[in-house]
Structure formats: structure tokens, C-alpha cells
Amino acid sequence: MKTATNGNFDMKRFLLLCWQKLIITLLISAVAGAALFFIADIVRVRVVHGEKLYRSEALYYITFDADNDGTIVHYYNDYTWNDVLDTDRIAGVAAQKLDLTKEEVAAATSIPTMSDIKMIKVYVDMGDAEKADRCQDAIGEALADFGNSTEGFTSIETWNRESAIELKVRGYYGRFATAGAVVGIIFGVLIMMLKYSLDDSIRVSSDVKEYTAVPVAGVLFKVGAKGEACENAGSELKTNLKEICSQSDGLKISFAGAYAADKELQEKLINKLDIAEGKLNETGKETVLVVPWGCGRSDLENALNSIKIKDTECKAIVIADVEQSFYTLYTKTYL
């Protein structure tokens, strides 16, 4: 991962290089995530819960025996009642009356959280409304027998009994879409950061220093660049090249990456370098390497190896076609 000279993640570089793609990526990721979660909720409602389900609901009132310390009253709550409901005395008895297994009855019945310890609400959920009603009636009879025959109870009576109605699964499309958009944005950022971490392109001189000890003479901006930063960079490059020329009998200009096969572009870049008259010499033993802004590490290393094979020395590197906005906004400390 690209780092600043202090060893931390270079957020400024990341934002300057990726902000345009980042915005587009986040928009696409948000829309894709929202759509995916929206579809997932549709599948949940229409496929996973696609079969019709009917719920029979009944409210039972419990009368406890006199209990001075409240042990019985406090023992029977919504947790214990759900366990009692699954036993042979309730689910087992009801199953015998319905020609079902105890497990089938237990799976169909449930007791929600109780707001009053003396009242229990029983839900029976089945794929057939008539079966759900019959099962509720059987549960009611089993509970009544349980209340009459169990120590600590006086009775368990049916207070309210409702016929089975179709249980509709609610879709939370808006919530799912919002959650999907958030998840999509998170993944979008992670993907962009992963892509950035794999980037080994040459943008500033500190990148060159990671791969080679050859110094950077300076930078050339893209055509049309103007302003103080441009003038200062041009002056710095001119000064450094003048110094290199003064120490050399003859310089060759080599090109890396996309420049290597473009002769017309090479001529334009050579003119922009403004090498002192008489110093360009194809038979010279010293070379100035011009690399395009964004050149990959492998292209840089290939160009340097080619120079070595030709038994010449690379005196300096020039980074060309640098984006002025990046150069201006990125702290010159890194250049």
C-alpha cells in the first residue's frame, strides 16, 4: 500500500488520485447494494414465506391457588409456558385429538412475551385455517385440564378466541434498500482502497526513490499547464538538467512505458527538456530517462535494465505529463 514518508496510509494521495472514480464507484455500489437487498427482501417475502400461513389466536386467563410467597406465580412466565406448551400434557394431549404428532403441534404453537402473568396468549400457525382453529381448540382443552389438575392452579379459562386469519409477512423494502446502500458504499470504499494498495505507479519522486537510487531531475506538466507551480517546476528542472549537462560530455534521452514506442511524442518531449546545445549525443555513456506520469514499476525497471545492458549510466529521471492539479494540491514535500 502506498504510504507517505511517515509510514502511514497516504489519504491525501488516495483522494487526489481516486476522488472521481471514488464518487462514481460509491454511487454504483450504493445502487447495486440497495437493489440487491431490495430483491433479497422480495425473495424473503414471496419465496421463503411464499406459502400461505394462517394464525389462530386465543387469550387464556389463569387463576392461581393461594400462594403466600409467590413461587408458583413467578415461575410461570412466557419462557416456561413455551416449554410447558411443548410437553406431553399440552402438545401431546392436543396431538392425540388432532391425529398429529406432538412435535408438529409444538412447532405450530408459541406464546409471545406476557405483559400480565395471569394471561397467556397462544398463537397457532398452520398452512390450513381449519387445522389452526382445531389445534387452538385442542390446546385450550389441554390447558384447561392442566389448570384443573396441576398444583398451584385453580383454573385456566379461555377469555378471547379469534378465528384463524391469513398471516401476511411484512416486507421492509425501504429499510432493506437503505441497509444495502450503506453496505454497498462500505464495500465500494474497501474495493477502491484495495485497488489503490496494489497501485505501484510513478506519480512523484518519492515513488521513484522506492524502486531506484536514480535521482529525479524534475517534472514536466501536461500541455496547457500554467501558474506559479508550473513556472517553479520548470525552473527547477532546467537548473537540474543544466547541472547534469555541465558534468557530462554527452547525454542520451531514453523513454519508459507508453513513450517507448511513440517517436513523435519523444521528439516533443526532447524539445521540452531544453537540453543544452551539443550535449545530446547518441554515443554518450550517460542517459536521462523520461517516464510518463502513472508509469508502472515494471516499466520503470525494464527501462533502467535496458540502459544498463547498453553499458550506460542513468543520471536522472524526469516525470512527464504530470497533472497540475495533483502537483499543486499534493504537498511539495513529497516531490
C-alpha positions in Angstrom: 0.0 0.0 0.0 1.2 3.4 -0.9 2.5 5.3 2.2 3.6 8.7 3.0 7.2 9.3 4.2 5.9 8.9 7.8 4.8 5.3 7.1 1.0 5.9 7.4 -1.6 5.5 4.8 -1.4 8.5 2.4 -5.0 9.6 2.5 -4.2 12.8 0.6 -2.7 10.9 -2.3 -5.5 8.4 -2.3 -8.2 11.1 -2.5 -6.3 13.1 -5.2 -5.9 10.1 -7.4 -9.2 8.4 -6.8 -11.8 11.0 -5.9 -13.5 11.0 -9.3 -13.6 7.2 -9.6 -14.5 7.0 -5.9 -17.6 9.1 -6.3 -18.7 7.0 -9.3 -17.8 3.8 -7.5 -19.8 4.8 -4.4 -22.8 5.7 -6.4 -22.7 2.4 -8.4 -22.0 0.4 -5.2 -24.9 2.2 -3.3 -27.4 1.5 -6.1 -26.2 -2.1 -6.5 -26.3 -2.8 -2.8 -29.8 -1.2 -2.5 -31.1 -3.2 -5.4 -29.6 -6.5 -4.1 -31.0 -6.1 -0.6 -34.4 -5.0 -2.1 -34.5 -8.1 -4.2 -33.4 -10.2 -1.2 -36.4 -8.8 0.8 -38.8 -9.6 -2.1 -37.4 -13.2 -2.1 -37.8 -13.4 1.7 -41.4 -12.3 1.5 -42.5 -14.1 -1.7 -40.3 -17.2 -1.8 -39.1 -18.1 1.7 -42.5 -17.1 3.2 -44.4 -17.7 0.0 -46.7 -20.4 1.3 -49.9 -19.1 2.9 -49.8 -19.3 6.7 -52.9 -18.9 9.0 -52.8 -17.9 12.6 -55.3 -18.7 15.2 -55.1 -16.6 18.4 -56.5 -17.1 21.8 -56.2 -15.5 25.2 -56.3 -17.6 28.3 -56.8 -16.4 31.9 -55.0 -18.1 34.7 -56.3 -18.3 38.3 -53.7 -19.4 40.7 -54.2 -21.0 44.1 -53.4 -19.0 47.2 -49.6 -18.7 47.2 -48.1 -16.7 50.1 -44.5 -16.5 48.7 -45.5 -16.1 45.0 -43.3 -19.1 43.9 -45.8 -20.5 41.5 -46.9 -17.2 40.1 -43.4 -16.1 39.3 -42.3 -19.4 38.0 -44.8 -19.4 35.2 -43.7 -16.8 32.7 -43.6 -16.6 28.9 -40.3 -18.7 28.8 -41.6 -21.5 31.0 -45.0 -21.5 29.4 -43.5 -22.1 25.9 -41.7 -25.1 27.4 -44.9 -26.3 29.1 -46.7 -25.9 25.8 -44.4 -28.4 24.1 -44.8 -31.1 26.8 -46.9 -34.3 26.6 -49.6 -32.7 28.9 -50.3 -29.9 26.4 -48.9 -30.6 22.9 -49.1 -34.3 23.4 -52.7 -34.3 24.5 -53.7 -31.9 21.7 -51.8 -34.0 19.1 -53.9 -37.1 20.1 -57.1 -35.2 19.4 -55.9 -33.9 16.0 -54.2 -37.0 14.7 -50.9 -35.1 14.6 -47.5 -35.7 16.3 -46.6 -33.8 19.4 -43.7 -32.3 17.5 -46.0 -30.9 14.8 -48.2 -29.2 17.4 -45.2 -27.9 19.3 -43.7 -26.4 16.1 -47.0 -24.7 15.3 -47.7 -23.1 18.7 -46.0 -20.2 20.5 -46.6 -17.8 23.4 -45.4 -14.2 22.9 -44.0 -12.0 25.7 -46.5 -11.8 28.5 -47.5 -8.4 29.8 -49.6 -9.9 32.6 -48.5 -13.0 34.4 -52.2 -14.1 34.7 -52.8 -14.0 31.0 -51.2 -16.1 28.2 -51.8 -15.6 24.5 -51.3 -18.6 22.4 -50.6 -18.4 18.6 -51.2 -21.4 16.4 -49.6 -21.0 12.9 -50.5 -23.6 10.3 -50.9 -23.8 6.5 -54.6 -24.5 6.8 -57.1 -22.2 8.6 -59.4 -25.0 9.8 -56.5 -27.0 11.2 -55.2 -24.0 13.0 -58.6 -23.4 14.6 -58.9 -27.1 15.6 -55.4 -27.1 17.0 -56.2 -23.9 19.1 -59.4 -25.6 20.5 -57.4 -28.7 21.4 -54.7 -26.6 23.1 -57.5 -24.8 25.0 -58.9 -28.0 26.3 -55.4 -29.3 27.3 -54.7 -26.0 29.1 -58.0 -26.2 30.9 -57.2 -29.8 32.1 -53.7 -28.7 33.0 -55.1 -25.8 35.2 -57.6 -28.1 36.9 -55.1 -30.9 37.7 -51.9 -29.1 38.4 -50.9 -28.0 41.9 -50.8 -24.2 42.3 -53.6 -23.5 39.8 -57.3 -23.1 40.2 -58.2 -22.9 36.6 -57.1 -21.8 33.1 -60.0 -20.4 31.1 -60.4 -19.1 27.5 -61.1 -15.4 27.6 -60.9 -14.5 24.0 -60.8 -16.7 21.0 -60.3 -15.5 17.4 -60.8 -17.4 14.2 -57.7 -18.1 12.1 -56.7 -15.4 9.6 -54.0 -15.4 7.0 -50.7 -14.3 8.4 -49.0 -11.9 5.9 -45.3 -11.5 6.0 -44.4 -7.8 6.0 -41.8 -6.5 3.6 -39.3 -3.9 4.8 -38.3 -2.8 1.3 -37.2 0.7 2.3 -35.1 -0.5 5.2 -33.5 -3.2 3.3 -32.7 -0.9 0.4 -31.1 1.7 2.8 -29.1 -1.0 4.5 -28.0 -2.4 1.2 -26.9 1.1 0.0 -24.8 1.5 3.2 -23.2 -1.9 2.8 -22.6 -1.2 -0.9 -20.8 2.0 0.0 -18.6 0.3 2.6 -17.6 -2.4 0.1 -17.1 0.2 -2.6 -14.6 2.1 -0.4 -12.9 -1.2 0.5 -12.6 -2.2 -3.1 -11.1 1.2 -4.1 -8.6 1.1 -1.2 -7.6 -2.5 -2.2 -7.1 -1.3 -5.8 -5.1 1.7 -4.6 -3.0 -0.5 -2.3 -2.0 -2.5 -5.4 -1.0 0.6 -7.4 2.7 0.8 -7.9 2.6 3.7 -10.4 5.1 6.6 -10.5 3.4 9.9 -9.5 6.1 11.8 -7.5 9.8 11.5 -6.9 9.3 9.6 -3.6 7.8 6.8 -5.7 11.0 6.6 -7.8 13.0 6.5 -4.6 11.2 3.4 -3.5 12.4 1.5 -6.6 15.8 3.0 -7.5 18.5 5.3 -6.3 18.5 7.4 -9.5 17.6 11.0 -8.7 14.6 12.8 -10.1 15.6 15.9 -12.1 12.1 17.3 -12.1 8.7 17.1 -13.7 7.0 18.2 -16.9 3.4 19.2 -16.8 0.7 18.3 -19.3 0.1 20.7 -22.2 -1.7 23.8 -21.1 -0.5 23.9 -17.5 0.0 27.4 -16.2 0.7 29.2 -12.9 3.4 29.7 -10.3 3.7 26.0 -9.6 4.3 25.3 -13.2 6.9 28.0 -13.5 8.8 26.9 -10.4 8.8 23.3 -11.6 10.1 24.3 -15.0 12.8 26.4 -13.4 13.9 23.6 -11.1 14.0 21.1 -14.0 16.0 23.5 -16.2 18.5 24.1 -13.4 19.0 20.4 -12.6 19.4 19.5 -16.3 21.9 22.3 -16.8 23.9 20.9 -13.9 23.8 17.4 -15.4 24.9 18.7 -18.8 27.8 20.5 -17.3 29.1 17.3 -15.8 28.6 15.2 -19.0 30.3 15.1 -22.4 27.2 13.8 -24.0 23.6 12.7 -22.9 21.2 10.3 -24.4 17.5 10.5 -23.8 15.6 7.3 -23.1 11.9 6.7 -22.6 9.9 4.3 -20.5 6.3 3.0 -20.6 4.0 4.4 -23.2 6.7 6.8 -24.5 9.0 3.9 -25.6 7.2 3.3 -29.0 6.0 6.8 -29.8 8.7 8.6 -31.8 6.6 11.7 -32.4 5.9 12.2 -28.7 9.6 11.6 -27.9 10.6 14.5 -30.2 8.2 16.8 -28.4 9.5 15.8 -25.0 13.1 16.2 -26.0 12.3 19.8 -27.1 10.5 20.5 -23.8 13.5 19.3 -21.9 15.6 22.1 -23.4 18.9 20.2 -23.2 22.0 22.4 -23.8 23.1 22.6 -27.4 25.7 20.0 -28.3 25.0 17.8 -25.2 22.6 15.4 -26.9 24.8 12.6 -28.1 23.6 9.1 -29.1 27.0 7.7 -28.4 27.2 9.1 -24.9 27.6 6.9 -21.8 25.1 8.8 -19.7 21.3 8.9 -20.0 18.3 10.9 -18.8 15.2 8.7 -18.5 11.8 10.2 -19.2 8.9 8.3 -17.6 5.2 9.1 -18.1 3.1 10.2 -15.0 1.5 7.0 -13.9 4.2 4.7 -15.3 4.2 1.3 -13.6 7.1 0.0 -11.6 7.8 -2.8 -14.0 8.0 -0.4 -16.9 10.5 1.8 -14.9 12.6 -1.2 -14.0 12.6 -2.5 -17.6 13.8 0.9 -18.9 16.6 1.0 -16.3 17.7 -2.5 -17.1 17.8 -1.6 -20.8 20.0 1.3 -20.0 22.4 -0.9 -18.1 22.5 -3.5 -20.9 23.7 -0.8 -23.2 26.5 -0.1 -20.8 25.3 3.4 -20.0 24.5 5.2 -16.7 21.2 6.7 -15.9 22.0 10.1 -14.5 18.5 11.3 -13.7 14.8 10.6 -14.2 12.2 13.1 -15.5 8.5 12.5 -14.8 6.4 13.9 -17.7 2.7 14.7 -18.3 2.2 15.4 -14.6 -1.4 16.6 -13.7 -1.1 20.1 -12.5 -4.0 19.8 -10.0 -2.3 16.8 -8.4 1.1 18.6 -8.2 -0.5 21.7 -6.8 -2.6 20.1 -4.2 -0.2 17.4 -3.1 2.4 18.8 -0.7 5.7 19.7 -2.4 7.4 18.0 0.5 6.7 14.7 -1.3 8.2 15.9 -4.7 
